[in-house]
């Protein structure tokens, strides 16, 4: 499945684009609103000046009200037209300007605009000047846009231009970032040592170099660990083989000289434990060597009795239950399976050892039905004193097993395609495993 190159959610590119576009749109709207406000203020200032000129030009010596250029000039407020008096409050002092807009909206002309001011003309006489502006009085072409429409058009065009400009900038910057991501995805052990390509910007080049150095450090650490496992496993083969051959020789010598020894059975038990421990070490080194390889080849499979192996491992690990009130129940079914013997022994040994070690009081149940194996440990409830005693006793013990624990079990079962589950139950755990031969289809393993 190819990765999506354009993801709106959580995308740095679109977050930056949205932020800059919001900033540009906000500034455009604010300045457009200021332009509209200043336009209205300019009209009011122009009307005030014209009203002052009308107050000086109209002679009211022989009349109470006069008119010039649509402005009504009167000596008293009561002399102005009735519609002016009904729609405006009387100005209170010299220079007091009042205005009322009747109806209309942002995109629609009002029904009427009422203006009035009280002034003192050059002769020192008080004059009331008023004007009523109606749509019919506006001598404009039907096709001519209003000033507000020009402002709105300017705002929309400015926002569109900002959006295009921001998109081009982000596209110019985003392309090298996308190239950096593609380059990082393509890195592997073979290409890590190649030179870092050019990503146009200094910061991206520095980031690419940091990514390369970080991955190189991880790769070198991984190679050292793999080399250590391989070398240690290879070097252990010789002393393990030497110990194994000598234990076999010791067992033969014990059998030969059994009559001369005072307690031959005890020496045989010691030799048998040494022999089993060395065999486990041999199987472990073989498994670690196999896990450290990068190929998909499986270890050699041999035919053996899985029920006998379980019985043998249970007997070998019984020492872990010493001085513990633990009941072990094992039920097996005679079954021959063709599996990698060393890996099978390590996996089953680790599971049984883990159940024995973590059960201080209770029971361990081992059930095997052909290739299906289930191991359950149930811990009995204890009082506080008993728990403290067992915790101290467990802390003083030394783990005598060679298993690397459940981590190794998970790796081996996953590599072999065995179905493995380790789940918690009330007062214990349940481990189930399905052993599959290399020729069987490997089902989903959990």
C-alpha positions as a printed NumPy array, in Angstrom:
array([[  0.   ,   0.   ,   0.   ],
       [  1.522,   3.281,  -1.103],
       [  1.64 ,   6.07 ,   1.501],
       [ -0.659,   9.008,   0.903],
       [  1.284,  12.092,  -0.044],
       [ -1.457,  14.525,   0.887],
       [ -3.006,  14.156,   4.297],
       [ -5.014,  17.077,   5.624],
       [ -5.125,  15.812,   9.189],
       [ -1.913,  16.493,  11.044],
       [ -0.164,  17.835,   7.922],
       [  2.455,  20.518,   8.584],
       [  2.006,  21.813,   5.043],
       [ -1.724,  22.389,   5.365],
       [ -1.455,  23.673,   8.939],
       [  0.994,  26.328,   7.79 ],
       [ -1.119,  27.119,   4.738],
       [ -4.26 ,  27.501,   6.855],
       [ -2.497,  29.676,   9.443],
       [ -1.005,  32.052,   6.872],
       [ -4.251,  32.206,   4.908],
       [ -6.21 ,  32.98 ,   8.091],
       [ -3.71 ,  35.741,   8.951],
       [ -3.887,  37.222,   5.439],
       [ -7.691,  37.021,   5.333],
       [ -7.983,  38.611,   8.777],
       [ -5.715,  41.489,   7.781],
       [ -7.605,  41.959,   4.519],
       [-10.987,  41.998,   6.262],
       [ -9.744,  44.414,   8.937],
       [ -8.252,  46.836,   6.408],
       [-11.321,  46.544,   4.188],
       [-13.556,  47.351,   7.159],
       [-11.338,  50.3  ,   8.004],
       [-11.572,  51.486,   4.398],
       [-15.371,  51.312,   4.497],
       [-15.437,  53.141,   7.832],
       [-13.073,  55.85 ,   6.596],
       [-15.167,  56.199,   3.441],
       [-18.287,  56.934,   5.526],
       [-16.332,  59.288,   7.788],
       [-15.095,  61.125,   4.7  ],
       [-18.657,  61.578,   3.418],
       [-19.745,  62.945,   6.799],
       [-16.815,  65.375,   6.889],
       [-17.626,  66.561,   3.343],
       [-21.299,  67.087,   4.281],
       [-20.291,  69.109,   7.347],
       [-18.175,  71.443,   5.227],
       [-20.949,  71.861,   2.643],
       [-23.446,  72.541,   5.431],
       [-21.195,  75.249,   6.838],
       [-20.919,  76.862,   3.392],
       [-24.707,  76.652,   2.951],
       [-25.21 ,  78.372,   6.338],
       [-23.051,  81.237,   5.131],
       [-24.551,  81.463,   1.627],
       [-28.285,  81.38 ,   2.385],
       [-29.753,  84.78 ,   3.402],
       [-32.627,  84.443,   5.893],
       [-33.303,  88.169,   6.345],
       [-36.756,  87.969,   4.796],
       [-37.495,  84.232,   5.255],
       [-37.332,  81.604,   7.991],
       [-35.945,  78.775,   5.831],
       [-33.945,  78.593,   2.661],
       [-32.369,  75.934,   0.407],
       [-29.181,  75.558,  -1.584],
       [-27.849,  72.421,  -3.303],
       [-30.407,  70.308,  -1.419],
       [-29.435,  71.686,   2.012],
       [-32.244,  73.305,   4.054],
       [-31.126,  76.265,   6.201],
       [-33.361,  77.58 ,   8.974],
       [-33.198,  79.936,  11.941],
       [-35.078,  77.548,  14.225],
       [-35.313,  73.772,  14.49 ],
       [-39.089,  74.004,  14.211],
       [-38.785,  75.608,  10.784],
       [-37.127,  72.537,   9.239],
       [-39.29 ,  69.954,   7.362],
       [-41.357,  67.664,   9.537],
       [-39.653,  64.479,   8.319],
       [-36.293,  65.855,   9.529],
       [-37.702,  66.665,  12.95 ],
       [-39.318,  63.221,  13.22 ],
       [-36.156,  61.269,  12.308],
       [-33.454,  63.326,  14.047],
       [-32.935,  64.702,  17.54 ],
       [-32.383,  68.455,  17.78 ],
       [-28.665,  69.34 ,  17.848],
       [-27.689,  70.713,  21.239],
       [-24.697,  73.015,  20.677],
       [-22.579,  74.646,  18.015],
       [-21.091,  72.073,  15.64 ],
       [-23.273,  69.221,  16.906],
       [-23.805,  66.883,  13.912],
       [-26.562,  64.245,  13.938],
       [-27.273,  61.511,  11.392],
       [-29.879,  58.798,  10.941],
       [-29.885,  56.057,   8.286],
       [-33.333,  54.66 ,   7.558],
       [-33.346,  51.013,   6.423],
       [-30.932,  49.432,   3.983],
       [-28.074,  46.996,   4.686],
       [-24.467,  46.254,   3.878],
       [-25.264,  45.317,   0.28 ],
       [-28.377,  47.487,  -0.117],
       [-28.948,  51.233,  -0.288],
       [-30.926,  52.773,   2.588],
       [-34.397,  54.237,   2.121],
       [-33.189,  57.665,   3.282],
       [-30.325,  59.343,   5.109],
       [-31.104,  62.272,   7.41 ],
       [-28.372,  64.786,   8.256],
       [-28.548,  67.884,  10.485],
       [-26.139,  70.256,  12.196],
       [-26.328,  73.469,  14.228],
       [-23.776,  76.138,  13.217],
       [-22.877,  79.747,  13.817],
       [-22.213,  81.442,  10.479],
       [-19.716,  84.193,   9.736],
       [-22.231,  86.83 ,  10.84 ],
       [-22.491,  85.182,  14.265],
       [-26.045,  83.972,  13.656],
       [-27.198,  80.5  ,  14.67 ],
       [-28.365,  78.366,  11.784],
       [-29.872,  74.85 ,  11.521],
       [-28.803,  73.034,   8.351],
       [-30.423,  69.741,   7.308],
       [-30.441,  67.442,   4.321],
       [-32.449,  64.378,   3.35 ],
       [-30.768,  62.046,   0.854],
       [-32.921,  59.493,  -0.961],
       [-32.028,  56.924,  -3.638],
       [-33.893,  58.994,  -6.24 ],
       [-31.557,  61.909,  -5.564],
       [-28.455,  59.883,  -6.472],
       [-27.488,  60.581, -10.069],
       [-25.653,  57.29 , -10.737],
       [-25.737,  54.873, -13.595],
       [-27.696,  51.625, -12.985],
       [-24.606,  49.633, -13.943],
       [-22.248,  51.484, -11.621],
       [-21.07 ,  49.534,  -8.591],
       [-21.338,  51.081,  -5.156],
       [-18.195,  51.967,  -3.287],
       [-18.839,  49.102,  -0.904],
       [-18.862,  46.615,  -3.764],
       [-15.472,  47.901,  -4.859],
       [-14.155,  47.354,  -1.342],
       [-15.615,  43.836,  -1.221],
       [-14.15 ,  43.003,  -4.636],
       [-10.781,  44.293,  -3.505],
       [-10.94 ,  42.173,  -0.335],
       [-11.883,  38.999,  -2.223],
       [ -9.198,  39.521,  -4.867],
       [ -6.594,  40.24 ,  -2.173],
       [ -7.5  ,  37.045,  -0.268],
       [ -7.324,  34.969,  -3.468],
       [ -3.943,  36.452,  -4.38 ],
       [ -2.664,  35.818,  -0.856],
       [ -3.885,  32.209,  -1.024],
       [ -2.173,  31.59 ,  -4.366],
       [  1.04 ,  33.229,  -3.154],
       [  1.065,  31.221,   0.091],
       [  0.308,  27.984,  -1.786],
       [  3.24 ,  28.568,  -4.134],
       [  5.585,  29.314,  -1.237],
       [  4.51 ,  26.216,   0.713],
       [  4.764,  24.109,  -2.421],
       [  8.288,  25.408,  -2.996],
       [  9.26 ,  24.614,   0.599],
       [  7.215,  21.401,   0.866],
       [  8.825,  19.686,  -2.118],
       [ 12.271,  19.42 ,  -0.48 ],
       [ 10.599,  18.275,   2.76 ],
       [  8.763,  15.549,   0.809],
       [ 12.063,  14.566,  -0.847],
       [ 13.656,  14.356,   2.604],
       [ 10.886,  12.042,   3.809],
       [ 11.181,   9.804,   0.724],
       [ 14.958,   9.656,   1.155],
       [ 14.626,   8.736,   4.843],
       [ 12.147,   5.945,   3.98 ],
       [ 14.511,   4.507,   1.39 ],
       [ 17.474,   4.235,   3.778],
       [ 18.739,   0.766,   4.567],
       [ 21.979,  -0.866,   5.614],
       [ 23.33 ,  -0.597,   2.065],
       [ 22.511,   3.09 ,   1.43 ],
       [ 23.318,   4.52 ,   4.864],
       [ 26.969,   5.081,   3.989],
       [ 26.16 ,   7.028,   0.804],
       [ 26.451,  10.819,   0.754],
       [ 23.408,  12.848,   1.81 ],
       [ 21.669,  14.395,  -1.232],
       [ 21.022,  18.141,  -1.517],
       [ 17.657,  19.34 ,  -0.171],
       [ 17.984,  23.034,  -1.149],
       [ 17.718,  24.459,   2.366],
       [ 20.453,  24.45 ,   4.996],
       [ 18.12 ,  23.33 ,   7.797],
       [ 16.864,  20.336,   5.783],
       [ 20.439,  19.338,   4.923],
       [ 21.336,  19.455,   8.619],
       [ 18.277,  17.375,   9.503],
       [ 19.155,  14.813,   6.82 ],
       [ 22.695,  14.551,   8.183],
       [ 21.364,  14.061,  11.729],
       [ 19.004,  11.309,  10.5  ],
       [ 21.841,   9.564,   8.696],
       [ 24.205,   9.773,  11.684],
       [ 21.512,   8.522,  14.061],
       [ 20.651,   5.537,  11.862],
       [ 24.353,   4.803,  11.351],
       [ 24.825,   4.696,  15.117],
       [ 21.865,   2.33 ,  15.506],
       [ 23.123,   0.158,  12.639],
       [ 26.608,  -0.068,  14.119],
       [ 25.181,  -1.011,  17.529],
       [ 22.993,  -3.662,  15.934],
       [ 25.92 ,  -5.074,  13.977],
       [ 28.04 ,  -5.229,  17.13 ],
       [ 25.284,  -7.064,  18.996],
       [ 24.746,  -9.511,  16.146],
       [ 28.477, -10.085,  15.828],
       [ 28.739, -10.674,  19.561],
       [ 25.944, -13.248,  19.493],
       [ 27.437, -15.023,  16.481],
       [ 30.995, -15.018,  17.831],
       [ 29.972, -15.989,  21.359],
       [ 27.794, -18.801,  20.077],
       [ 30.543, -20.047,  17.762],
       [ 33.194, -19.862,  20.474],
       [ 30.937, -21.68 ,  22.962],
       [ 30.518, -24.626,  20.65 ],
       [ 33.998, -26.021,  21.337],
       [ 33.924, -25.932,  25.167],
       [ 30.326, -27.191,  25.187],
       [ 31.28 , -30.11 ,  22.964],
       [ 34.287, -30.799,  25.179],
       [ 32.183, -30.779,  28.362],
       [ 29.531, -32.954,  26.742],
       [ 32.021, -35.575,  25.588],
       [ 33.695, -35.614,  28.997],
       [ 30.393, -36.041,  30.831],
       [ 29.578, -38.983,  28.588],
       [ 33.017, -40.403,  29.318],
       [ 32.423, -39.834,  33.043],
       [ 29.121, -41.706,  32.888],
       [ 30.814, -44.661,  31.176],
       [ 33.555, -44.65 ,  33.803],
       [ 30.936, -44.6  ,  36.55 ],
       [ 29.18 , -47.564,  34.973],
       [ 32.463, -49.437,  34.646],
       [ 33.582, -48.756,  38.227],
       [ 30.139, -48.93 ,  39.851],
       [ 31.145, -51.847,  42.087],
       [ 34.163, -50.005,  43.514],
       [ 32.286, -46.786,  44.355],
       [ 30.579, -46.465,  47.727],
       [ 27.636, -44.401,  46.362],
       [ 27.558, -44.673,  42.534],
       [ 23.953, -43.502,  42.215],
       [ 24.776, -40.046,  43.59 ],
       [ 27.676, -39.569,  41.173],
       [ 25.419, -40.632,  38.294],
       [ 22.842, -38.003,  39.284],
       [ 25.513, -35.295,  39.363],
       [ 26.841, -36.369,  35.99 ],
       [ 23.301, -36.505,  34.608],
       [ 22.581, -32.913,  35.707],
       [ 25.814, -31.729,  34.126],
       [ 24.952, -33.569,  30.926],
       [ 21.447, -32.028,  30.74 ],
       [ 22.764, -28.528,  31.46 ],
       [ 25.388, -28.779,  28.746],
       [ 22.8  , -30.111,  26.304],
       [ 20.589, -27.126,  27.067],
       [ 23.521, -24.771,  26.48 ],
       [ 24.201, -26.458,  23.162],
       [ 20.597, -26.082,  22.059],
       [ 20.57 , -22.44 ,  23.179],
       [ 23.684, -21.542,  21.197],
       [ 22.255, -23.194,  18.091],
       [ 18.983, -21.267,  18.479],
       [ 20.752, -17.931,  19.048],
       [ 22.878, -18.491,  15.961],
       [ 19.748, -19.221,  13.942],
       [ 17.942, -16.119,  15.272],
       [ 20.926, -13.891,  14.456],
       [ 20.862, -14.87 ,  10.785],
       [ 19.004, -12.631,   8.324],
       [ 17.82 , -15.455,   6.081],
       [ 14.473, -17.209,   6.353],
       [ 15.895, -20.735,   6.515],
       [ 14.44 , -22.824,   9.331],
       [ 16.601, -25.078,  11.535],
       [ 16.714, -28.76 ,  10.724],
       [ 13.542, -30.573,  11.82 ],
       [ 13.691, -34.   ,  13.382],
       [ 10.993, -36.418,  14.458],
       [ 10.594, -36.838,  18.242],
       [  7.929, -37.585,  20.831],
       [  6.533, -34.295,  22.146],
       [  4.872, -35.96 ,  25.161],
       [  8.153, -37.519,  26.271],
       [  9.907, -34.163,  25.923],
       [  7.295, -32.512,  28.158],
       [  7.644, -35.267,  30.746],
       [ 11.43 , -34.952,  30.668],
       [ 11.437, -31.143,  30.993],
       [  8.944, -31.267,  33.857],
       [ 11.151, -33.749,  35.715],
       [ 14.316, -31.704,  35.073],
       [ 12.754, -28.468,  36.345],
       [ 11.104, -29.942,  39.426],
       [ 13.973, -28.568,  41.556],
       [ 12.416, -25.099,  41.104],
       [  9.47 , -26.25 ,  43.248],
       [ 11.608, -27.336,  46.187],
       [ 10.088, -26.302,  49.552],
       [  7.007, -24.965,  47.731],
       [  3.464, -26.273,  48.333],
       [  2.841, -26.598,  44.596],
       [  0.923, -29.43 ,  42.937],
       [  1.963, -30.332,  39.37 ],
       [ -0.535, -32.023,  37.073],
       [  0.596, -33.174,  33.631],
       [ -1.561, -34.811,  30.978],
       [  0.054, -35.823,  27.681],
       [ -0.982, -37.55 ,  24.509],
       [  1.454, -39.818,  22.662],
       [  2.393, -37.876,  19.553],
       [  5.335, -37.839,  17.165],
       [  6.063, -34.444,  15.595],
       [  8.658, -33.312,  13.105],
       [ 10.002, -30.037,  14.501],
       [ 13.305, -28.261,  15.199],
       [ 14.213, -30.105,  18.393],
       [ 16.506, -27.471,  19.956],
       [ 14.   , -24.636,  19.442],
       [ 11.135, -26.8  ,  20.757],
       [ 13.07 , -27.71 ,  23.868],
       [ 14.033, -24.097,  24.611],
       [ 10.494, -22.77 ,  24.136],
       [  8.808, -25.433,  26.274],
       [ 11.546, -25.262,  28.898],
       [ 11.186, -21.499,  29.249],
       [  7.398, -21.712,  29.606],
       [  7.507, -24.469,  32.22 ],
       [ 10.367, -22.782,  34.093],
       [  8.442, -19.494,  34.164],
       [  5.344, -21.266,  35.554],
       [  7.363, -23.058,  38.252],
       [  9.333, -19.988,  39.291],
       [  6.276, -17.741,  39.672],
       [  4.085, -20.22 ,  41.528],
       [  4.938, -20.128,  45.231],
       [  1.779, -21.885,  46.394],
       [ -0.883, -23.492,  44.251],
       [ -0.822, -25.759,  41.242],
       [  0.634, -25.972,  37.738],
       [ -1.321, -27.805,  35.06 ],
       [  0.311, -28.99 ,  31.828],
       [ -1.985, -30.37 ,  29.137],
       [ -0.794, -31.643,  25.734],
       [ -3.108, -32.822,  22.962],
       [ -1.076, -33.598,  19.86 ],
       [  0.514, -30.264,  18.777],
       [ -1.606, -28.19 ,  21.191],
       [ -0.003, -27.443,  24.563],
       [ -1.456, -25.427,  27.443],
       [  0.325, -24.562,  30.686],
       [ -1.632, -22.903,  33.513],
       [ -0.271, -21.803,  36.866],
       [ -2.761, -20.93 ,  39.609],
       [ -1.482, -19.213,  42.751],
       [ -3.366, -19.825,  46.006],
       [ -4.166, -16.859,  48.224],
       [ -1.856, -16.526,  51.234],
       [ -1.731, -14.42 ,  54.361],
       [  0.705, -11.507,  54.662],
       [  3.35 , -13.379,  56.694],
       [  3.492, -16.211,  54.16 ],
       [  3.795, -13.767,  51.283],
       [  6.703, -11.931,  52.962],
       [  8.476, -15.222,  53.662],
       [  8.143, -16.449,  50.068],
       [  9.229, -13.098,  48.606],
       [ 12.384, -13.126,  50.767],
       [ 13.049, -16.728,  49.846],
       [ 12.6  , -15.985,  46.143],
       [ 14.97 , -13.01 ,  46.368],
       [ 17.661, -15.186,  47.933],
       [ 17.483, -17.802,  45.192],
       [ 19.639, -17.905,  42.114],
       [ 18.114, -18.721,  38.753],
       [ 19.89 , -21.883,  37.682],
       [ 18.246, -22.082,  34.251],
       [ 19.854, -21.192,  30.962],
       [ 16.658, -19.814,  29.354],
       [ 16.518, -16.16 ,  28.395],
       [ 12.844, -15.91 ,  29.351],
       [  9.696, -15.173,  27.507],
       [ 11.332, -12.63 ,  25.192],
       [ 13.282, -15.402,  23.541],
       [ 10.154, -17.581,  23.511],
       [  8.202, -14.916,  21.628],
       [ 10.987, -14.466,  19.067],
       [ 11.388, -18.18 ,  18.414],
       [  7.64 , -18.881,  18.112],
       [  7.172, -15.897,  15.811],
       [ 10.078, -16.963,  13.607],
       [  8.793, -20.546,  13.396],
       [  5.182, -19.473,  12.787],
       [  3.855, -21.123,  15.954],
       [  0.711, -19.746,  17.538],
       [  1.657, -18.478,  20.995],
       [ -0.546, -16.739,  23.56 ],
       [  0.289, -15.625,  27.08 ],
       [ -2.751, -14.259,  28.92 ],
       [ -3.45 , -13.301,  32.523],
       [ -6.18 , -15.128,  34.441],
       [ -7.43 , -14.783,  37.99 ],
       [ -4.507, -15.554,  40.356],
       [ -2.269, -16.831,  37.589],
       [ -1.513, -17.032,  33.858],
       [ -2.414, -19.265,  30.926],
       [  0.084, -19.989,  28.15 ],
       [ -1.046, -21.808,  25.025],
       [  1.084, -22.798,  22.076],
       [  0.383, -24.659,  18.839],
       [  3.45 , -26.383,  17.393],
       [  3.522, -26.494,  13.602],
       [  5.972, -28.365,  11.462],
       [  7.739, -26.412,   8.676],
       [  5.468, -28.059,   6.078],
       [  2.247, -26.947,   7.795],
       [  0.674, -23.554,   7.044],
       [  1.509, -21.093,   9.788],
       [ -1.709, -19.605,  11.091],
       [ -2.005, -16.281,  12.76 ],
       [ -0.103, -16.301,  16.   ],
       [ -0.906, -13.951,  18.801]])
